[in-house]
Amino acid sequence: MTDVINGVITVFGTGTGAPLPPDAGAALAGAGLVVGARRHLAAAALPDTAARIVLGPLAPALDAIGRHLEEAGREEDEREDAAAGRGRVVVLASGDPGFFGIVRALAERFGAERLDVRPGVSSVATAFARAGLTWDDAVVVSAHGRDLRTAVNVCRAHPKVAVLTGPGSGPAELGAALRSAGRVLVVASELGADDAERTERVSPAEAAARDWGPAVNVVLCLDESRVLSPVRTVAGPPPGPSRWALSEDEFAHRDSMITKFEVRALALARLGPRLGEHVWDVGAGSGSVAVECARFGAAVTAVEKTGDGVERVRANAAAHGVDVTVVHGAAPAVLSGLPDPDAVFVGGGGRELPAVVTACARRARRAVVVAVAALDRVPAAREALVAAGLDCDGVLLQSSRLAPLPGDVTRLAAANPVFLLWGVRPPAHGDVPQGVPHGVPDGVSSDVRSDVRSDEGVAQ
């Protein structure tokens, strides 16, 4: 922002299909520049003296607004009789322009203090209203101009999600990725258009089989058994767990075949499970690591080769109220059909361990953590991590727990030592934060066109 930029930018959100608010007329009458989608400009009563910009790519529009404000500032400095408001800019946007919308880009470029924002009702609020649901407990994720995998992972992990769609990331693509997730999709199109509005409830398979066109506003992804949540105090995704590295007796397991809580605590710290990511738990056993990762909000796939183990993982996930996709099969062969993970936990230590670690390390986007009880398996596991290009480190965990003795005294009971190795993928040159397209402000697509629906408040 420069000192010569002294104009005011008024941003009107028209709501979902709603006309401009009454106070927009006065603002438009005094505007020197009006920016908006073609249909917004056509519907507004614009003064003949106002310049216009039809929103296409966002960066050139921002440049044009900057030039207009600079020129208007110079004119007011040079001419005492310059018309009041000559530098005023009005931006017309759909929905709530402060919700995944153009307000972010304008504030970053010109300063929030220069903005006068008049929001409308967002498409997300409207879609939930049409579905008869509250949305204070919903997670909202944008797939417009972004990798769809983040939206898919959020939909798999949470029971109530709203996805803002875009070209290549619409109901069909979302449905194809969620065929086995046990979800229902509510596809909301042309919201606010009296004759054209549609809100359709479909299965992921039905969504995947259709061509939905460009009219979709938002897709709600629902686990119908859990859409009515208790009263909330904090909106959005639920807070993270109040405790983790849960005691072994909080999971069903067989013959103490479970990752001990001391090992699990460090494994979780190195895995870093979080909302929008996908974690594999390979050789899941009881699924304790899978369940704990899911409690942090990650989408989780647990791989287990025994039938009774599969049922045990499912039972533990249900007992802790989380979604875990359980795959019955032996690694590494069964891994080939799974979506790529962000992080992987590998438990167990059989002869196939080097091959399993190699397969996981080649596909993990961020990290692999390996728990090994046998000393002989450590060199091969470490070599597999390093060969896949990961930075490797590890520790030998030895712990002793308090245990009672007769006479109301206590001793230390030693647990079996466990090697924990972890490999972290080094960042590639030019990497940008996850979920943010390179060179594009978060919440705004770089190739938004006025005839293509996009995030809230941007040229819809």
N, C-alpha and C positions, 0 to 999 in steps of 0.2 A: 504494500500500500504506500502511495506517495502523498505528499502534502497537497498536490494539485487535485487529487480526487476528493472533491468536497460535495458531491451530489448525494442524493438519497435514492435508494433502491427499494421500491415497494413490491413485495411478492404476494400475489393473490393466489391462494389455493381454491380452485373452483368447487372442491368436493367431488364426490364420485358422480359424474354426469350432471352436476348441478350448474345452474347459471351463475354468472358473476354476482357477488354480493352487491347490495345497493350502493355502498360507499365506493365501489370501484369506478363509478362514472366520473366523480370529481377528480379522482387520481389520474384517470386516463385523460381527462380534458386538459390537465396541466402537465402532461408528460412530454418530454422531448424525444424519448425512445421507448418503444414498446416491444417486448421480446416474448415469444410464445410459439406454441405449435400452430400449424396452419389453421386448424379448426378453431383454436382459441381466438386467433386474430380475426378470423372471418366472423365470429359471433359477437365480437366486441365493437362498440361504437368508438372508433378511433378518430381523433382530430386529424385534419388534413396536414397539419404542420408537424406531426410526429413521425419520426423515422421508425422503420419496422425491421425486425429481424425474425425470420422464420427459423425456429430451432432445428438444426441438423446436428452435426458434430458440436460438442459443447465447447471445446477450447476456442474455436474461432468466435463463438458468440460472446464468451467472456472477454476476449481481446477487444471486440467491437464495443462492448459496454465500457471497458476501461478507456478506450479512445474517446468515446462520447463524453464521459465524465471529465476527462482532461480538457477537451476542447471547450466544454461548457464552462469549466472553471476559469480558463483563460479569458473567455468572452466577458464573464462577469467582472473579472479584474480590470479589463480594458474599458468596459462601457458601464457607466453608472446606471444607465437606463435599460440595462439588459432585462429581458422579461423574467419575472419571478418564476422559478421552477424550470427554467430552460434546461437544466441539467438532470431533471428528475427522470428516473428510469422505472418503468413498470414491467414486471415479469409475470406472465400468466402461466399457471401450472395446474395440473390435475391433483386432486386429493389433498393431502397434507404435505406441502413442499418441505417441511422440516423433518419428515419421516422417510429416510432413505432417499432424499430428494435434493433439489437444486440448491437449497439453503446452505448446505455444507460447502459446496463449491464457491458460492457467492461470498460466504463469510471468510473462507480461506483466502480468497483473492482480494476482497475489498474491505474486510473487517466487519464483524458482527454489528458494531455500533452504527454502521451505515444502512442497516437493513430494517425495514418495517414489514413484518411478516403477518399476513392475515390468513390463517390456515383454514382448510376445509376438512371434511370428514375423510379419513383415509380409506383406501380400498380394503385394507385388512379389517378395520372396524366394521365396514359395511358387509363384508363377506361373513364375518362371524354373526352379525345381526341377522343376515338372511338364513343362517344355519340355526338360529335360536340359541346361541352359545355365548357365554362370557369369554373374554380373551385376556383377562389379567394374568392368567396362568399359562398363556401360550408363548411359544418361542417363535420369533419372526426371523426368517433368514432370506436373504436376497440371492437368487440364482441368476440375476440379470448381469451379463457381462462377466460372470464368474464361473469357476469350476463347479459343476453340479454336485460333485462328490460331497462337499460340505453340507449342502441341503439334504442329501440322501442320508448322511450319517446322523444329522440332527433328527430327521424323520424316524429313523430306526430306533433312536434312543429315547424319544420323548412322545407322550401320548397326544399332544395337541400342538401342531406346528402350522404356521402360515408361510408359504413359499411365494415370494414375488418372482414371477417367471420372466423369461426373455427368449429370444430366438435360440433354438438349440437346447433350451433348458425349460421346456414346457411340461404340460401334463403327460404327454406320451413318454418323454424321456424319464420323467420322475416315476411314472407307473412301471416302466420296464425295469427300473432299478429296485423297486419295492414289491415285486411280485410275491415274495415269500415272507413279507414282513408283518402280515396280519393287520393291515391298515385299510381305511376307507378314504378315498379322495373326494373332496368337494371342490369342483371346478367352477369358479365364478367368472363369468364373461360379460362384457358390456354393462358393468354395474352402473346403475343410474339411468340407463337408456330405457325408456318406458316400454317400447315395443320389442327391443332386442335383448334385454337383460335375460341371462340364463344362469341358474345355479343348479348343477347336476351332481348327483352322488353316484360315484362309480367305483368299482374295484380297481386296483392297480393294473390288472390284466386288461380290463376294459379300456382304461385310459391309454395304455400302451398301444392298443389296436386302432386308435382313431387319429385323424388329422384335425387338430383343434384350431388351426389358423392363428392369426395374430390378435384375436379379440380377447384373449384371456387376461384378466386382471391379476388374479391370485388363486393359488391352490391351497386348500386346507387339507392337511394330512392328519387323520384322527385314528386313535385307538378307541373305538366306541365304548369299550368296557371301562375306560378311565377318563372320559372327557369331562365328567362332572367332579371337579376336585373340591376339597374343603375350602373354606374361606381363606383368602390369602391376605397377608400383610404387605408383602413385597411382590411387585409385578415382575413378570418375565420368568426365565428358567428358575427352577428351585435352587436354593443355595446348595453348595457342596456339602458333603457329609460332615457332621460334627466330629466324627472320629473315624479312623481307618486303621488298617492293620488289625482287623478284628480277631478276637480269640478263635482258636480252632473249634471250640465247642459251639460257635455260632454258625457252623456249617455242618451239613451231613457229610461224612467221609468214612472210608473203609480202612481199618487197621492203621490209623494214623498216617495214611497216605494223603497228606495235605501239605502245602507250602506253609511252613511255620510263620507266625506273625512277625517275628524279627526279620526274616528273609523277605516277607511280603512288604514290610515297611520300606526297606531300601529299594526293592524292585519297583514299587509304585513311584518312589521319588525319581528313579531313573527313567521310567516309562512316561511319566508326565501325562496321564490320560486327561483329555479335556473335551469340552463341547465341540462338536463338528468333526472330530477325528475318529478313526477306525483302528481298533486294537485287536490283534490276534492273541489268544491264549492257546498255545500249541502243546498238546499233552496235558490237557486241562485237569485231569483227575477229578477232584471235587468241584473245580471251577471257582475256587476262592479268589484267585487273581482276576479272573473274568468278571466276577460279581463286583469286586472292589473297583475295577476300572469303570464299569457301568454306573456305579454309584457316583462317580465323578462326572458323569454326563457323556462319556464316550460311547460310540456304537461299538459293540464287542462281538467277535466271533470266537467261540470256543471249539477247538478241535480235539476230539477224544476217540480213541480207537476201540474202547470196550463199550458194549451195550449198556451194562449197568452203570458205567461212568457217565454216559450220555444222560441217562435218566436222573442221575445224582446232580449233574450240573443244572439241568432244567429245574429240579426241585429247589436247589439253592437259590437260583435266580428268582423264582417265584416267591420264595420265602422272604427275600430282601426287596421285592417289588421293583425289579429292574428287568429290562429286555436284554437277553443274551441269545444270539443265534448259535445253535449248537450243531456242529457238523460231525457226523459219525464216519470215521475213516482214519487211516494211518498216514501220517506225514512221512516223507514229503509229498507223496503222490497226490494226496487229496487237496493240497494247497493250490494246485494249478487252476482250479475253478473258482477261487475266492477273489473278491475285489482286493486291490492292493491295500496294505495296512500303512498307517502312520508309524505305529510302534508294535513290537512283538515281544511277548514273553514266552520263552521255551523252557518247559519243565521236564524232568526226567533225565535219564542219561544212558540210554541204550546204545547199541552199536551203530544205530542209524543217526545218532546225534550230529556228527559232522555234516551229513547230507541235509538234515533238517535245518541246522543253523545256516548253512550256505543258502538254501532256498529262501529262508526268511530274510537273511541279510541282503540278498540281491533285490528284494522287492520292498523292503521297509523304506519309507520316505524319511524317517527321522531317527529311530533308535531300535535296537534289539537288546533284550536282557535275557541272560541264560543262567539258570540255576543248575548246578552240577554237584552231586554228592561224591562222585568217584574222582580221585586225584588223576587217574590215568586219562580221563576224558577232557581235562582242562586244556592241554596244549592244542588238541585238534579243534576244539570249540573256538579258542582264541584265534587260531590260524584262519578259520573260516570267516570270522568277523573282519579280520584285517584284510584278507583276500578280496572281500566285497567292498573295500574302500572305506570302512568305518574306522573311526578312532576308537581304540579299545582300551579299557581299563577294568579293574576288578578288585575284589577283596575276598578274603576267607573270613566268613562270619562264624564266630564261636561265642555262644552265649550260655549262661547258667541262670536258671530260674529259681525263685524262692520255692521251697517245698517243705511241708510240715514234717516234723518228727514227733514221736511220742514225748510227752512231758511238756507240751506247749512251747517247743523250740523249733527252730527253722534251720534248714540246710540249703545248700546250693546244688541243684540238679543240673548237670551238664547236658545240653542238647547236642545232637550230632552236628559236627561242623559242615558247612555248605559253602562252596565256591559260588560267588555271584560275579559274572562277567557282564559287561555292557559295551556295546558298540554304538557310537553316535555318528551319524552322517555329517561330515563337515559342510557348511553352507557353500553353495556354488557361487562363483563371482556374479554379481548382479542380481542375486536373489532379492525378492521383495517380501514383505510380511504376508503370511498366509491369508488368502481370501481377498487380497487387494490387487487388481490388475495393474500391471506396470504402467506408470505414468498417468494413472487415473485416480482422482479423489475417491475414497471409499464412499459408496452409495451412488455413484454416477458412472454410467457406461460411456466409454470413449467414442462409441459409434452410434449414439442415440439418434434416431431419425424421427421426424415429426409424425410419420405414418406408422411407427412401430411402438407398441406398448413397452413401457420400461418401468423403472422404479418409481415409487410414489413421488409426485411433484415434478417429474422430468418429462416433458413432451410426450404425454400419453395419448 
